[in-house]
């Protein structure tokens, strides 16, 4: 394979010279950042559309987005740096070099939810209503943003030679530590490429599936915040499974426990528990109201 090629041989797809960046008037623009930007804009447009459709003010979502995007990027970077500290401790300025990757979606999601509640408290808005309206856009943005990882030749899984197997030239892999012993052991003799799971693709597809569920269920929701729980639980299930085959996993300090799997499990348990609790309360309140005086 040439250094810039990417292939899905069992699907008959061979992409030649896939660029990592492109130049505009001498300024280098990374596709990684471009896909994240496209994802953010697509998510905001969807949220504003759904707000208008449900009788809300779309401007509220644009105003909130200014702060949410800013703090989400900061949160995503802080999360990544914390759990990859060994890569940054000897070069602190590298913390600010975002163009080659290094944003953890969980950090961005956590920061976005914190920003949501703070912003709504300041502006006297209903955070769960705004959260529900924004969830489909949020996960759409995540689905698109994952393709930035594809362009960067990162966020792939262990050795795999099945239907969706992805071939990457070894020289193009952004971080050689992502090539596990198992991957290396299956490199064909004399070959310059690896066969791996395209986990970025799995997550992108899963996110689109959750987005469809949110959109379909939106008109049937029983309480504000239910779509937030659907997002947390649905994304958590997919991320827990996919994280198990990724090779660039971040671990809890001093352990071999994937931090993203722990957070995914917590999200699922929290979402299911809260959904049950709220539904029981709503049922009890309804029963009380129906009792004869």
C-alpha positions in Angstrom: 0.0 0.0 0.0 1.0 3.6 -0.6 1.4 5.7 2.6 -1.8 7.6 1.9 -4.0 4.7 1.0 -6.9 3.2 3.1 -8.7 0.1 2.0 -11.7 -2.1 3.0 -10.6 -5.1 0.9 -13.5 -7.4 1.8 -16.0 -4.7 0.7 -14.0 -4.0 -2.5 -13.2 -0.5 -1.4 -9.7 0.9 -2.0 -9.1 4.6 -1.4 -5.9 6.1 -2.8 -4.0 9.0 -1.3 -6.5 10.0 1.4 -5.2 13.3 2.7 -4.8 14.2 6.4 -5.1 17.9 5.6 -5.4 20.4 2.8 -4.1 23.8 2.1 -6.1 27.1 1.6 -4.0 30.1 0.7 -1.0 28.5 2.3 -2.8 27.7 5.5 -2.9 24.0 6.4 -6.4 22.8 7.5 -6.7 19.3 9.1 -9.6 17.2 8.1 -9.8 16.1 11.7 -10.8 19.6 12.7 -13.0 20.1 9.6 -15.1 17.1 10.4 -15.5 18.2 14.0 -16.6 21.6 12.8 -19.1 20.1 10.3 -20.4 17.9 13.1 -20.9 20.8 15.4 -22.7 22.9 12.8 -24.9 20.0 11.7 -25.9 19.3 15.4 -26.7 23.0 16.0 -28.8 23.2 12.9 -30.8 20.1 13.9 -31.3 21.4 17.4 -32.5 24.8 16.1 -34.8 23.0 13.7 -36.3 20.8 16.4 -36.7 23.8 18.7 -38.7 25.7 16.1 -40.7 22.6 15.4 -41.7 22.2 19.0 -42.6 25.9 19.6 -39.4 26.9 21.2 -37.1 29.8 20.4 -34.2 28.6 18.1 -32.1 31.6 19.2 -31.8 30.1 22.6 -29.9 27.2 21.1 -27.5 29.3 19.2 -26.8 31.4 22.2 -26.2 28.3 24.3 -24.1 26.8 21.6 -21.5 29.5 21.8 -20.6 28.5 25.4 -21.3 24.8 24.9 -18.9 24.4 22.0 -16.2 26.4 23.8 -16.3 24.4 27.0 -16.9 21.1 25.3 -13.6 21.5 23.4 -11.8 22.5 26.6 -13.4 19.6 28.5 -12.6 17.1 25.7 -8.9 18.1 25.8 -8.7 18.2 29.6 -10.1 14.7 29.8 -7.7 13.4 27.2 -4.7 15.0 28.8 -5.6 13.7 32.3 -5.7 10.1 31.1 -2.7 10.5 28.8 -0.6 12.5 31.2 2.6 10.6 30.4 2.4 11.9 26.8 2.3 15.5 28.0 4.2 15.8 31.3 7.5 16.5 29.7 6.2 19.0 27.1 3.4 21.0 28.6 3.0 23.2 25.6 1.9 20.2 23.6 -1.3 20.3 25.6 -2.4 23.1 23.3 -1.6 21.4 20.0 -5.0 20.1 19.0 -4.5 19.8 15.2 -3.2 16.3 15.2 -5.9 14.9 17.5 -6.3 14.3 21.2 -10.0 15.2 22.1 -11.9 12.7 24.2 -15.7 12.8 23.5 -16.6 11.9 27.1 -14.8 15.1 28.3 -16.8 17.1 25.8 -20.1 15.5 26.8 -19.5 16.1 30.5 -18.5 19.7 29.9 -21.6 20.2 27.6 -24.0 18.9 30.3 -22.4 21.1 33.0 -22.6 24.1 30.7 -26.3 23.3 30.0 -27.3 23.4 33.6 -25.2 26.5 34.4 -26.4 28.4 31.3 -30.1 27.5 31.9 -29.8 28.6 35.6 -28.4 32.0 34.5 -31.0 32.5 31.8 -33.9 30.9 33.7 -34.5 28.2 31.1 -35.6 24.5 31.6 -32.3 22.5 31.2 -34.1 19.1 30.7 -36.3 20.5 27.9 -33.4 22.1 26.2 -31.3 19.0 26.7 -34.0 16.8 25.2 -34.2 19.1 22.1 -30.4 19.1 21.7 -29.7 15.4 22.1 -30.4 14.3 18.5 -28.1 17.1 17.3 -25.4 16.2 19.8 -25.2 12.6 18.7 -25.4 13.5 15.0 -22.4 15.8 15.6 -20.5 12.8 17.3 -21.4 10.6 14.3 -19.9 13.1 11.8 -16.9 13.9 14.0 -15.8 10.3 14.1 -14.8 10.6 10.5 -12.1 13.0 11.6 -10.5 10.0 13.3 -10.7 8.1 10.0 -8.8 10.8 8.3 -6.2 10.7 11.1 -5.8 7.0 10.9 -6.7 6.6 14.5 -9.5 5.1 16.7 -9.3 1.6 15.2 -9.6 -1.8 16.8 -7.5 -4.9 17.2 -6.7 -7.3 14.4 -9.7 -8.2 12.2 -10.0 -9.7 8.7 -13.8 -10.0 8.4 -16.3 -8.2 6.2 -15.5 -4.6 7.5 -11.8 -5.1 7.9 -9.8 -1.9 7.3 -6.3 -1.9 6.0 -4.0 0.9 7.0 -0.3 1.4 6.0 1.9 1.1 9.0 3.7 4.3 8.2 0.4 6.3 8.2 -0.8 5.2 11.7 -0.7 8.3 13.8 0.3 6.6 17.0 2.4 3.4 16.6 1.5 2.4 20.2 -2.0 1.7 18.8 -0.6 -1.3 16.9 -0.9 -4.2 19.4 1.1 -7.3 19.5 -1.9 -9.2 18.1 -2.1 -6.8 15.1 1.6 -7.0 14.5 1.5 -10.8 14.6 -1.0 -10.9 11.8 0.9 -8.6 9.4 1.4 -10.7 6.2 5.1 -11.4 5.5 6.6 -8.5 3.5 3.4 -6.4 3.9 3.5 -2.8 5.0 -0.1 -2.6 6.2 -2.3 -3.8 9.1 -5.8 -5.3 9.2 -8.0 -3.9 11.9 -11.6 -3.2 13.1 -12.8 0.3 11.9 -14.2 1.2 15.3 -14.6 4.8 14.3 -17.1 3.5 11.7 -18.9 1.2 14.2 -19.4 4.2 16.6 -20.5 6.5 13.8 -23.1 4.0 12.7 -24.3 3.3 16.2 -24.6 7.0 16.9 -26.8 7.5 13.8 -29.0 4.6 15.1 -29.4 6.3 18.5 -30.2 9.6 16.7 -33.0 7.9 14.8 -34.4 6.4 18.1 -34.4 9.8 19.7 -36.1 11.4 16.8 -38.8 8.7 16.6 -39.4 8.7 20.3 -39.4 12.5 20.7 -43.1 12.9 20.3 -43.8 10.0 22.7 -41.6 11.0 25.6 -43.3 11.0 29.0 -41.2 13.6 30.8 -38.5 16.3 30.2 -35.1 14.7 30.4 -36.2 11.3 29.0 -34.4 11.9 25.7 -31.2 12.9 27.7 -31.5 9.5 29.4 -32.0 7.7 26.1 -28.9 9.4 24.8 -26.8 8.5 27.9 -28.0 4.9 28.0 -27.9 4.3 24.2 -24.6 5.8 23.6 -23.2 4.1 26.8 -24.2 0.6 25.5 -22.5 1.2 22.1 -19.4 2.8 23.6 -19.0 0.0 26.2 -19.0 -2.7 23.5 -16.8 -0.8 21.0 -14.3 0.3 23.6 -13.6 -3.4 24.3 -11.9 -3.8 20.9 -10.2 -0.4 20.5 -6.4 -0.3 20.8 -6.1 3.4 21.9 -8.0 2.9 25.1 -7.4 5.4 28.0 -7.0 3.6 31.4 -7.8 4.6 34.9 -4.5 5.7 36.5 -2.4 2.7 37.8 -4.8 0.1 36.3 -5.6 -1.7 33.1 -9.3 -0.8 33.4 -10.6 1.3 30.4 -11.9 4.5 31.8 -14.4 4.9 28.9 -15.9 1.5 29.6 -16.4 2.4 33.3 -18.1 5.7 32.3 -20.2 3.9 29.7 -21.4 1.4 32.3 -22.1 4.2 34.8 -24.1 6.1 32.1 -26.2 3.0 31.3 -27.0 2.2 34.9 -27.8 5.8 35.7 -30.0 6.2 32.6 -32.0 3.0 33.3 -32.3 3.7 37.0 -33.5 7.3 36.6 -36.0 6.4 33.9 -37.5 3.7 36.1 -37.6 6.1 39.1 -39.3 8.9 37.2 -41.8 6.6 35.5 -42.8 5.1 38.9 -43.2 8.6 40.4 -45.4 9.7 37.4 -47.5 6.5 37.7 -48.0 7.1 41.5 -48.9 10.7 41.0 -51.4 9.8 38.3 -52.9 7.1 40.6 -53.3 9.7 43.4 -55.0 12.1 41.1 -57.5 9.5 40.0 -58.5 8.6 43.6 -62.0 9.7 44.5 -62.3 12.6 47.0 
